[in-house]
């Protein structure tokens, strides 16, 4: 069996028609979902971009021992295992952070290609002073990141020159060139719909035609009160336009699988790393950035819950309620490929769930930034059993200890407590409160204790070093 894995960065689950969206056009992925096993309770694990890819590539919950960091030479990775098993393995990506600055996430692949220029990729040097699309105070790092991005796209002329189209086109070409090099594992990683948001105008006009204000393509991660109502609506339209563009070009890649006669022996996986707040919970972004400081924020459903769809040859489609997470992908692929799963893998193969034999996969899903900074930083961890969601910040955390991280864009910042909320545990009942507006912790302390205890047991089973686990053993209730 061949494998095609497509990761589309920052792709909100609730922006897909197959997950209930009614206003954004995603016909290609909706068709794909109708042919696939669709996971309704997939959650990110290690957060955000780089830690997520490390989870996918290693099958491990890497937030328990690592932060935003290069892939170390000694860690067993999917590509290496598959290559040694006789697969031709290829990585095609425009996501810069896993390849830039020696991060080395191409390790183990037979070949790899980096589509240059996304976000703050130090690629092109002219024009030296491109014009910003809006007032600089409405942008994150206007001089450092936005102008670099504008240099990188300065010669763009048609839709085919945008990043997701370039990446999918290169993947299509690779399939054509390597159709006789089977079996293969093709891993495709596109940064869109991650910001900067600047899709072709025809996509934006689907959602906010006639807008004449500033184009806020790369907003600060902050409370969103600096945006007018019209600006926030347009930001959502820009993102929705990116979603529809990604959908169109993923659709072309899926069509090429059919055109090349590969459907009957190729498993296809589509997923993301996390979502993004567009005004929900008063936020824009997925964390808080303030100058040289960084702060985590609670990972509510908009960020923590992710799309996951797997199409298998000869297997009927359907929906599954099992809790699935990125570390599960490596053992799933290996089992489907009849390749032994290394002992280092912590995830669990989803094969029994895919076969419809069970919907019980794990009792709890844990989504978290790195916890290795201990009491020096607040790390909001989301614990869910699919019905209840507990936001847990750790216990006795100072939050001002000066720990440094390169989250979220490979730029070093110091942890600081910036979240304006209570900072304490929060509990939500998802069936009755999917938007997580009513904290019911005081009403259901027993549920909170159960979820917290499951989280401690799980971290112990993963072998989390005690120095990182100690401050997470206690649940302080109001």
N, C-alpha and C positions, 0 to 999 in steps of 0.2 A: 504494500500500500504506500502511495505517495502522500505527502503532507504539505498543505499550504496553510500557514499561520499568518493572519492579518491582524496587526495591532494598530488601532487608530487612536492617537493620544487624546485624552480629555474629551471623550465622546460620551455625552450624557445619555444614560439609558432611557430616560423619559422623553428623549427627543426622537425616538424611533416609533414608527407606527405600530410595529409588532409588539411594542411594550406599552401601547395605549395612547401615543401622541396623535392628535387630530389636526394639527396646524402646520406641521413641517413635512415636506415631501421627502420620503425615503423609500421609493418604490423598489429599488434594487435589493436593499437589505431586507425589506419586508418579504420579497419573493424568496430570498435566501432563507429567511426564518421559516417560511412555510414548508421548506424542504429539509429543515434541520431539527435537531433537538435543541430547544430553547430553554435556557436556565432562568427561572424567575427569581431565584435567590442567589445570584452570584455577587460576591463582595470582594473588593480589593483586599489585599493583605498588607504588604509593605508599601508605604506611601512616601513620596509620589513617584515621578517618572523613573529615575534610575533604580531605586530600590525595587520597584515593581518588575523591571526587566531582569533584575538579579533573581527575584523569586521565580520568574518564568523560566529562566535559563538553568537554574540550579534545582528547582523543585523544593526550595527551602523557604522558611519564614525568616528572611534575613534581617527584619527589623529588630530581632532579638539579639543580634551581635554586630550589626553594621549600620552605617548611615549612608548618605549619598556619597558613593565612593567607587573607584575603579574596580573592575573585576579582577580579583587576585589570581595568580597563576595556579595556586594549588586547589582551587575549588572545582569539583566535577560539574561539567556543564552539558546540556542537552546536545549541542552541536557536536561536541567531541565524541560523545557516546554513539551518536547516530553515524558519524563519519567512520568510526572504527567498526561499526556494524555493517559497513558497505554502502551506506547512503551517500549520495551527492548532496551536500548541504550548502545552502546559499543564503546570505543575508543581504537584503536590499533595504536601505533606510534613508530617510531624510531627517529623522530625529537626531539632533546633533549631540546631545549630552552623553549618549552611550558610546560615541566614537571619538569625540573631541578630547583634547587634553590628556591623551593616553589612557582613557577609560577602558578601552580594550574589550568591549563586549562582542567584537567580531571573533574572539578567540574560539578555535575549534571548528569554524566553518571551512568548507573546502574553498569557498570564494566569498567575497563580500564587496559591496559597492555602496559608497556614501554619496547621496545626492546633496550637494553642498548648498548652503545659504540660509537655512532656516534660523529663525530667532536671532541670537547674538553670535552666530557662527562667524569667526574672523576669516572671512573669505575674500571679499572685494574691498578695494581701498578708494574707489571713486564712485560717484562724486563725493568730495570731502565734506560738503555741508548741504545734504539734501533737506528739502523743506518738510517740516513736520506736518502731519495731517490735522493737528489741533493744538490748543494751548499746551505748552510743555508740562504744566502742573497737572494735566489730566492724563499724563502718560507715566508709565513705569520706566525709569532709566532712559529718558528721551535721548540724551547725548550718547550713552554707552551702548544701549541695545537697539532702540528704535532706529537711530540713524544708521547703525550697522546693517540692520535689516533692509532699510531703504536702499542702501548701496547695493546689497546683494540682489535685489529685484529690479534694479534700475533699467535693465535691458529687456524686461518682460514685455511681450507683445501680444500673446494670445493665451487662451485658457490652457493650452498644452504646456505653457511655460511655468504654470503654477506648480507648487511642490507636490501635492497629492497626485495630480495628473502625471508629473514627471516620474514619480516613484512607481505608480501603477503601470505606466508605459514601459518602464525598464523591466518590471516584473513580467509583463506580457512577453517582451522580447526574450527574456531569459527562458521562459517556458518554451518558446518556439525553438530556441537554439539548443535546448537540453531535453527535448521530448524523448530522445533516445537514451538519455542518461538517467535511467530509472533503476531503482527507486530513488526518490529525492525528497528532501525537506527544504522547502522554500519559506523563509521567514521574511515577511514584508512589514516594515514599521514606518508609518507616516505620522508626522507631528500634527497635522491638521485633524480635527478642528481646534487644536490649541492655538491660542493667540500668538502672534498678531493676526487679527481677523481682517482680511482684505480679499474676499472672494470676488470673482468677476461680477460686475454690476447686475447682470441678469439674475443672479441668484439672490442678491440683496433685495431686488425689486419684488421678488416673490413675497417678501415679508414686511417691507417698509418703503414702498415706492413713494417718491416725491419728497423724501427727507432732504433738507437743505442745510442742516447744521454741521457741526464739526464731526470728523471721523475719528472716534476714540477707539483705535484698533488695538491698543496695548495698555489697558488701564492699570493704575496702581492697585495692588491687593490691599483693600481697605474697606471700611464702611462706605456704602455707596451713596451717601448723602451729598457727595460733590457732583453728582450727575443730576441733570434735570430729568423730568419724566420722559421727555422726548428723546433725550440722549440715552437713557437706560433702555427705552424701547428699541432704539436703533442698535445699541450694543447687542441686544438679544437677536435682532435681525441679522447682524453681521455674523454672529455665531451660527444661527440657523442656516444662513447661506453657505457657510463652510461645511456644515453637516450635509446639506444637499449636494454640494460639490463632491465631497468624499464619497457619498452614496453613489453618485453617477459613475465615478471612476473605479470604485470597487466593483460595481456592476460590470464594467468593461472587462476587468480582470477575471471575474467569474465566467463571463461569456467566453473568454478566450480558453478557459479550461474546457468548456464544451466543444468549441471549435476545433481544438486539438485532439479531441477524443480521449480526454483524460478524466472525465467525470466518474467513470465506473471504477477507477482504481485510485482516486485521490480524495483523502479526507480534508475538509476545509474547516478551519476554526476562525471565527471573528470575535474580537473582544477589544477592551480598552484597559487603561490603568486606573482611571478615576474620572469623576465629573468635575463640575465647576459651579460656583454660585453666581447667579445673575440677579442679585437683589434679594434672593431668599435669605432669611435670617439676618437681613440688613447688610449683607456682604456682597462684594464683587471680588472674585478670586477664589483661592482655595487655602489661603493662609493669610497672615498679616505681615506686610513688609513696611518698615519705617526707617529710611536711611540705612544705617549699618546694622539694623536690628531685624530679627526674624521671630515670628511667633506662630505656633500652631493654633488652629481653631478646631472646634468640634467637627468631626467627619459625619455630618448628617447624611441622609439617604441620597441627596443630590450628588454627593461626592463619593460616598463609600459603595453604593450599590451600582453595579456595572452590567453592561450587556455581555452575554456569552452565548454563542450559537455554534453548534458543531454539526456539520453535515457529513454523514458517513455513507459510503457506497453500500447499497443493499439494506440499509437500516431505515425503518419508517421514521418519519418526523414525529414530533410531539413536544410537550412541555413538561418540565421537571421542577419540582419544588425543593429538591435537595440543595443544601448549602454548598456552594462550590467556590473555590478561590484559586488565584493564579498558580500557587505551588502545585496544584493538582494537574496542571497541563503537561508537565514533563512526564510523570508516571503514566498518564493516560496515553500519550503518544508512544511511549516505549512499549506499553502493553499491547497496543494496537499493532505495533510493528514487530511484535514477538522478540523484543530486545530486553535482556535482563535489566531490572531497575536497580541502580546502585544503592548501596546501604545508606549513603548520605542523604537520600531524598526523604523529605518529611511530608510532602503532599501525598494524597491518596488517589489512585487511578479512578477516574469517573466511568470506566467501562461498564460496571454493573448498572450504574444509573442510565447510561446511554442505551443499554440493552433493555431497559424497563424492568429489571429484576427487583429494583429497590429505589425508594426515594429517600432513604436514610443514609446520609453520607458522613455527616459529622454533627455533633450536638450544638456547636457554636462556631460562628465565623468571627475572626478578629481582624480588624483593620486599624493600622497604626503607623505613625511615623516611628523613626528609630527611638528605642528606649535606652540606648547605651549611655546617655548623658545623665542618667539617674536623677538625683534631686536638684541638679543644676538647671533643669528646664522642665516646663509643663509639656507633657505629650498627651494629647487627647486621643484615647483609644476607644474605638467603637466595638462593642460586644453585642452580637445579635444571635438569636435562635430562629430568626425569621418572623417571629411574632412580636417579640419585645426587643427594644434597642436601648442599651445602656452606654452612655457617654461617660468614660472614666478617665480622670486626669492624673491618676496616681495619688499618693498620700504624702503629706508633709513636704511638698515640692516648693523649693525656694523660688525658682524661676528667674533668678538674677545672678546665676553663678558664673556667667561669662563663657559657657560652652559655645563652641563655634560649629557651624554647619554650612554646607554649600547648597542646601535646599533653597530655592526651587529651580535655580537656573545656573548652577555651577559657579555662583558668585558668593564668596565667603561672607557670612553675617554672624552676629552674636545673638544667641537666644535671649529673649526678653519677654516678660509677661505683658502682652498687649491686648488680649481678648477682653472686650468690654463686658462680657457676660459674667455670670456668677463665678465661673471657674471651678465649681463643684460638680459632683456627679449629676447626671440627668437621665431620666428614664421615660421612654415613650412606648405606647402601645400602637404598633404600626397599622393594624387593620382599621382601627378607629381614628387614627391620627397620622396618616401617611406623611403629612407635611411637618410633623414633629413640632407642633405649636404649644402643646400642653405637657409640661413636665409633671409626671405622676409619681415621682420618686417617693414623696411622703406618704402616698396612698398604698404603695406596693413595695415596701422595703424588702419583703421576702423574695420577690422576683429579682430585685437588684442584687441581693446577697447570693442568690443562686447563680446568676450570670457571672458575677465577680468570682465566685469560687470555681466555676468552670474555666474561667480565663486563667486563674492561677494554676490549676491542674494542667491545663494545656501548655502553658509556658514551662512548667516543670518537665512535662513529657518531651518538650523540644530541647531540653538541656540548656535553658537560658541561664547564663551565669548569675549567681546569687547577687553579685554587686549590681546587676541591672534589674533583678527581680525583687529585691528587698523592699523597695519603696512602693511596690505594686501589690503587696500582700494584704494591705489594709484597705477597707472600704469605710470611709467616714460619711455617715448619714446625718442629715439635719435633724 
